[in-house]
Amino acid sequence: MNQLDPELKRLIRWSRAADADAATEAPYGMAVRIASRWRAMVVQSETEPAWWRQFQVTAAWLSVAILVIGASVWTSRLETDLGAYTLTPAYQLIAKNIAP
Amino acid sequence: MEFDLADCLARVRRNDEAAARDLVEELHPLVIKIVRGHLPRRLDEEDVTQEIFMKLFAKLDQYHGNVPIGHWVSRVALNHCYNLLRAQRSRPEWRMADLPEEHAAVVEAQATDPDRDPHPAEALGARELVARLMDLLRPRERMLIQLLDIEERSIEEVRKLTGWSAVLVRVGVHRARKKLNSLYRKLKSEGKL
């Protein structure tokens, strides 16, 4: 494991001196803001029953699954339809001129 | 009156808002030091600190008192900072020409008289220069330099705090120091510092 350049080490030591003076107490009103925001979240989770949240999550996943399945079925049908009606030029020639 | 952590935690678990306020006041110095140390100054430290506290409250049920609360809080805060650093896909590039002259003066001052303590302005200049150099490191490298070289923690401590393996920590810091050294030498050789 290599070491830092001695000059960089000294710069880091000096930079620590700047950080040592910085205030670390919570700014006025910050603790109140955080606590009330947290309390609001707690109240919301208390008023919303667990089964309802579970139901919302399940319903969301179910909707996504239905959309994906629906899209894939629609795409595959579209491809099948195209196959039935798209005639190659050679087949068209035979159908019109040789075996009408 | 001395702060009773166990009692405060118990009250927070009973959804006591006043206890939550006390807990924020008590843990704020620890959290803000981590935020200041690990994130670039351009990010709003108050917003980040709030997010960390919300995360701490949400995860409080996961804290069973097996480790000191400070250790658990540090781990959550560090993890949050690391994720923020990773989410910043593009780190601001700065050109060597952007370096102010004060940086060169700080480098010269610490080279001519290495043992003395810095003046407040020199300390600020050194901090800004170190921060700008750190901005050029990858999130993991930056975090390792901060923990091992700036905060002078041991590899074992870093391993416990970050959850990374000792090998990953050693290899990561080796690369980070190499990168930082070469960047610094390049600046010096170009006469920018």
Interface residues (C-beta under 8 A of the other chain):
Chain A: M1 N2 Q3 L4 D5 E7 L8 K9 R10 L11 I12 W14 S15 R16 A17 A18 D19 D21 A22 T24 E25 A26 P27 M30 A31 V32 R33 I34 A35 S36 R37 W38 R39 M41 V42
Chain B: N15 E17 A18 A20 R21 D22 V24 E25 H28 P29 I32 K33 R36 G37 E46 T49 Q50 F53 M54 F57 A58 V106 V107 Q110 A111 P114 D117 P118 P120 E122 A123 L124 A126 R127 L129 V130 A131 L133 D149 I150 R170 V173 H174 R177 K178 L180 N181 Y184 R185
